[in-house]
């Protein structure tokens, strides 16, 4: 023990507590982003809000922890603090899942904010309490405070790196949360027993057991928890071969295992109309797909245009595995599926190598902004042959400011741009068509489903999206009225 340091908590234990509590807060912050994603999407605004809640919890916990350390001996409160924090962590999963099934999307985030704030605040109070226990004089205050603050910061870094690069990529979110909660409960119980005796640990341990039990019976939004999505495949009761791929609670893809020419979704039918109105029937095409999902379009084009070759870039390896396991996908010479970010995939493609590029990587809740910009679209134009077509599925609602901005951005690159929209003007899926050759408006229009119309050279007052300026999350209206 160094001069000026004293108390029932030794230096190594104090460092471990400061390190571990800060690491736990950062693990909570990162997994909370995945918890809320199935219900409100994973956007810049979602990230900002969760980070803001976590920082507010850290500030509150640090302030109150320091204040109460001067009022109540920390050896009486430190163990129960960690114990209760762990117990509350184990309640996060069931609370968020039940509210996610029952409440509106904005209310789900409010519930998450409350459930994240409480345990994060308790854990953030650990470091100032441990610091109080390590001080006996003012002589080495700077050394003690600096050392523990440094280890707390290192703990936060380690928690962030391990969660982002290891935990989320290898184990389900539920496992991470329950393991973290259990570790905190065990550590808190041991510390409580050491400093206060076994009686003080009974109630928090009981709360943790309740939380773990509720997690088992809480509704599960995922069949597979991936690094990016909650994913599941649901059979269509009205169609024997019909299967729907859900990503984060949204219907993402529909395939008929027995009939690849059957198209269910409106925007997929619009894709087919644009393609069949631009090339002769059965002409084989070389196609680049950015975003795989259930691989509906590769199946359709292979069936209707034998000899077509497909290169698919899908960022989520678990979705690809689910496609193979439950949707019967078989890769081969005519269907290459590469796990890779779509932007990097387009960059690697040869110039003038594709007849058709299909961008289907946007969802109705969150959009990878780097796939919307003028720079990406310029690279797509490089990849396309002179008579090639670029198709984009854009989902927007309300004033459709994001859809308008994407129209304007595509028009900044391609001379011919069209848009397939609903005749009633409501939001949803907007299919953009771009090319260096004139679009066959009559041929495309004649193949559209009732209720759809083709706009040749649509006007737009939206901004041009660039790598330097792409406020996609702020432009997007993610839900219909």
N, C-alpha and C positions, 0 to 999 in steps of 0.2 A: 504494500500500500504506500503510495507516494505521500510526501509531506503535504498536509492540508487536505488530504482525502481520508474519509472515514465512513463508517456505516455498515449495516448488515449485508450490503451488496458489494461483492468484490469487483475489482476492475474488469476482469475478464467477463464476468456475468453482466456487468453494466454495459460493456461494449456489445455483447451479444443481444441484450434487450433493445438497445438503441438501433442496432443494425437490423434485427429481425422485425421490429415493429414498423420501421420505415419501409422495408422490403414488402411487408404484408400490405401496406397501404397502396403501393404501386401495383402489386398484383391485383388487388381489388379494383383499382381504377381501370386497368386494361381489360380485365374480364367483364367488367360492367358494360363496356362498349359492345362486346359480343352478346351479352344478355339482352340488351335493349334493341339490337339490330333487327331481330325477327319482327318487331312490332312497329318501329318507327324508322328503320333504315339506318345505314351507317354513312352519314354525311359529315361534311366539315362542321356544320352546326351541331350535330350530335356529339362529335368529338369535343368541340369547344365547350359545350354545356357540361359534359361529364368531367372534363378536366377542371372546369370552374368549380363544380361541386366538390371535387376532391381537394382542390387547393383551399376552398373555404373550410372544409373539414379539418385540414391540416392546421390552418391558422387558428381555428376555434379550439382545437384540441391542445395546441401548444400554449395558447393564452390561458385557458382554463386549467390545464395541467400544472403550469407554473404557479398560478394563483392558489390552487388547492394544496399544492405541495408546501406552501407557506402556512396553511391553516391546519391541515390534517397531516400527521406523520405519514410520509409516503409508504413506509413499510406496511401500513394498514390497508392502503388502497391499491398499491401497484399490482399485486397478484389478481385480486378481483377485477381490476380494470381490464387486464389482458383476457381473463376468463370470460367476462361479459362481452368483450369485443369479439372473441371467437364464437360465442353462442349466437350473437347477432349476425355474424358472417354466415352461419349455417341456416339462418332464417331467410337470407336474401333470395335464394333460388325458389323456394315455394311461393314466397310473396310475389315476386315478379312474374312467375309463370301463371299463377292464378289471376292476378290483375290483368296480365296480358290477354287472357282469354275473355275477360269480362268487361274491361274498360276501354274507353277511347284511347287513341294512340298517345295524345299529349298527356293524359292521365297516367299512362304507364310510365312515362319518363318521370313524372312527379313522384310516383311510388318508388322508382329506382333511386331518385335523388335522396329521398328520406332514408331508404334502407342502406344506401352507400354512406351517407353522411354520418349516421350514428356510429357504426363500428370504426370508420376511418377517424372520427374525432377522438374516440377512446384510445385508439392505437397511437395517434399523434401526441397524446398526453403522456406517453411513456417516457420519452426522452427527457423532458424537463423534470419529471419526478425522479428518474434515475440520477440525473445531475444533482438534484437536491440531496439525495442519499450519499453521494460521493464527496460532498463538501463538508468540511468541519471548520475551516477558516477561510478568509478572503485572500490568503496569500497566493494560492494557485487556482483561483477562480478561472482565469483565462485559459489555463492549460486543460482543466477538467471540461469546461464548456466547449472549448475548441475541439478537443479529442472526441467527445461524444457526438458533437454536431457533425464532425467529419465522418465518423463511422455510420451515423444515421444517413448521411447523404450517399455514402458508398452502398449502404443497404438498399436505398431507393433505386440506385443505378442497377445493382445486381437483380433486384426484383423485376425491374422493367425489361432488362435484356433477356433474362431467363423466360419470362412470360411471353414476350414477343417472338423469340427465336426458338424456344424449346417447348414450353408447356402447351401453348395453344396449338402448336403444330403436331403434337404427339398424343395428347390426352383430351377427353371431352371437357368442356367448360364446367360441367357439374362436378367432375372429379377434382378439378383444380380448386373449386370453391369449398367442397366438403373436406378435402385434404387440408387446405389452409385453415379452415375453421377448427378442424380436429387438432391440428398442431398448436393453434393458439390456445384451445381449451386445455390441452395437456400441459403446455408451458405455464399457463395461468394457474392451473390447479396445483402444479408442483411448487410454484412460487408462493401461492397462497398457503399451502401446507407448510412450507419452510418458514414463512414469516408469521403466520397467524394460526395454523392448525387446520385440521381437516373439516371442521364444522363450517367454516366460512366458504368452502368450495362447493357445497352440496347444491345450492339453488342454481348457480350459473351452469353447472354440469347438467342438471336436469333440463334447463332451457336448451342447451346444445343438443341433447338427446331428442327433444321435441322437434327441433329444427331439422335434424337428420331424418327423423321419421316422416315429417311432412314432405320432405324432398322426394321420398320414395313414392308417395301417393299423388304428388302434384302432377298436373298435365304436362306432357313432354311435347314441345313443338317440333322436335327433330327426330328423324330416324337416324340421320348421320350428322354429327356436329363437325363441320369442316373448319379450316382456318378462316373462311370467308362467309360461310352461310350455315343456316340450319336447313338441311336437305332431307326430303322424303319423297317417295314415289307412292301414289295412290291409284288403285284400280278404279276404272270407270264402271259403275254398276250397270249402266245402260248400253255398254259396248264391250263385248267380250275381250277384245285385244287392246282396249283403250287404257292408257296409262298417263297420269299427269305427274310431272316433276314439279314439286314445290321447293322454292328457295326463299327462306325467310318469310314464310306464311303466304307468299304470292304464287299464283299459278304461273310457272315460268315456261314450261314446255308441255306439249301434248303429242303423244305418238300412238299409233295403232300398230301393235306388234305384228298383226296379220295383214295389214294393208298400208304400206308406206305412202300411198298416194292420197290417203285420207288426211285432210287438214281441218283442224278444229278451230284454231284461233283466227280472229279477224285479220290481224296484221300479217300472219303467215300466208293467208289467202291473197293479201295484197302484194306480198313478195312474189308469189307465184304468178299473179296477173302481170306484174312488171316484167318478170323474166320471160314469160310466154308471149307477151306482146312485143318483146324486143328481139327475139331470135326465132327462127323456124322451129317447128315441133321436132322433138327428138334429137336436135343438134346437141352433141356432147359439149360440155363446157368445162373449162378449168376455173375452179372456184376457191376463193380464199374466204374463210369464215372467221370473224373476230368475235369470239364468244361461242361456246359449244352448247351449253344447256343439255337438252335431250337429243340434240342432233337431228331435229325434225327436217330441216331443209336438206342436209346431205342425203338423208334417206329418200326424200321426195325426188330430188334431182337425179339420183342414181336410178330410181325406178322409172322415171319419165324420160330421162335422157341418158340411156345406157352408154357407158364409155366416159362419162364425166369423171373428173378427178378433183378431189377435195383436200385442202389443207385447212385444218381447224386449229385455232389457238384458243385454249381454255386455261384460265389462270388457276383454277381450283382442281387439284389432282383427285380429291375425294369425289367430286362430281363426275369426273371421267370414270372412276372406278364404279360408281353407282350406275352409270350408263351401261357399263359392261356387265354388271351383275344382274340388274333388274330390267334393263331396256334392250338387252340383246345386241348391243353394239359390238361389231367386229371390225377391227382395223385391218388394213392391208394396203396393197399398191394403189388402190383408188380412194382410200380414206386414211389420211394421216392425221392423227390427233396429237398435238404437241402441248404439253403443259408449259405455258409461257404467257407473260403479259402481252396483250394484243399489240401494244405500241411497239414493243421490241420485235414481235413477230413480223409486223409489217415492214419494219426497218430491214429485216434480214431477207425479205423477198426480192427476187430478181426484177429488174426493170422490164416492163412490157410482158409480164409473165402470166397474167390472169385475165380471163374474160369478165369475171364478176367478183366483186368484193361485197360481202354482206356483213354489216356492222350490227350485231344483235347482243351487245354487252351492257346495254343500259336497262335499269329497272325503273319501277314507278316510285321508288323511295330514295334511291341513291344512284348517282351517275359517276363513273370514273372520268373526271374532267379532262384528263390528258388524252382521252379518245374523242374529244369533241372539237379540238382546236384546228385552226387553219394549217398549222404545221403538220399535224397528223393527216389531214385531208390532202395536203400537197403530196405527202408520201404515198397515199393511196393512189392518187392520180399517176404517180410515177410507176407504180406496180401494174396498173391497168393497161391493157392494149388500147390502141387508138379508138377502137369501137366498143370498149368495155363499159360496164355499168357499175355504179356504186349505189348500194341500197343501205339505208339506215332506218332502224326502228327507234323512234323517239317517243317517249311516254311523258305526257304533260297534261295538266288540267287547268281549269280556271282561265286566267289571262294568257296562258301558254307562252310565257315570256322566254322560257328555255327553248321551246320548239322554234319560236321566231328567230332567236339568236342563232340556232343551228342552221336554219334556212339561210340566213344572211351569211353565215360563215362558209357554207358550201358554195353559195353563189360567188363568194370572193375567190374561189379556186376553179370551179367548173363553169363553162359557158352555158350549159343546158341543165336546168334544174327543175324538177317537178315534185309535186307533193300529193299524196293520196290521203284524203281526209273524209270524215263523215259528212253527209249532206246536211245534217241538222246542226253542224257547227260545234257539237259537244267535244270535250277533250277525250283523252285516251291515247291510242297509238296513232302517231303520225308517221307515215312511211315516206321518206325522201328518196328521190331518184336523181342521180347526177351522171353526166357523161360529157365526153368531148364531141359526141355526135348528136344530131337532133333526135329528140325522143319521139317515138311513134305514138302520139297522143290517142288517135282513134283506136289503134290496136290494143293499147293498154286499157283504155276506158271500157272497151267492149267486153273485157274479161273481168271487170270488177263486180263484186257482189252488190245486190240492191242495197241502197243506203250509203254507198261510197261514191266519191267523185274524184277525178284527177284534175289538179290545178297545174296548168302549164306556166312556168315562170312565175311562181307565187311572189307576191310583194311582202316585204318584211321591214319593220322599223327597229328590229333588234340589233344589239351590238355584234361585231365580229369577235368571236372567241379566239384568243391566242394563248400561247404558252405563258405569256406574261400577264394576261388578263382573261380569266375564265371563271367568273363568279357563278358557276353552275348551280351550286346548292342554294344560292340566294335567288336565282331566277326560277328554279323549279317549283311548281306547285304539285306536291306529290300525291294528293288525294282528290278524287272527284267530289262534287257537291252532293 
